[in-house]
Amino acid sequence: MLLPNDNPNQLIISDFELASPEADAPSEAELFGMLCDRISWLIEHNMGYLLSLLYRNDVLEWKINEALAPDNPDPANIALAKLVMERQHQRLATKKQYGKQSSDGVDEDLRW
């Protein structure tokens, strides 16, 4: 069972301040479209904030540079949205893989 904080889609909605008009959570495709639109707006109006969001979401700088390069086949907003979605899914996979380890053998002072 996923907690709201473990849902990569919810993290993206929250971090990028995306509002979903539907009562239900958006599908992956709907979320991607919303994210592309938001990133496009941020590129035009607040690039510094966008770069801050990408940094906070652990998107690697060299990947951002590639996404923004003029020779990238995808438009910048789509390339960056792909990176955000990919990174959130990586974070969730890592949480699933390492989040269930027992801390019984760990000193109490070192536990999270």
ZIDARA-V886709 format. One record per helix or strand. SS is the DSSP state (A for helix, B for strand). FROM is the first residue (numbers start at 0). TO is the last residue. If there is no record, write none. Layout:
BEGIN
ss/from/to
SS/FROM/TO
SS/FROM/TO
END
This chain:
BEGIN
ss/from/to
A/3/5
A/7/14
A/27/44
A/46/55
A/60/67
A/75/97
A/107/109
END
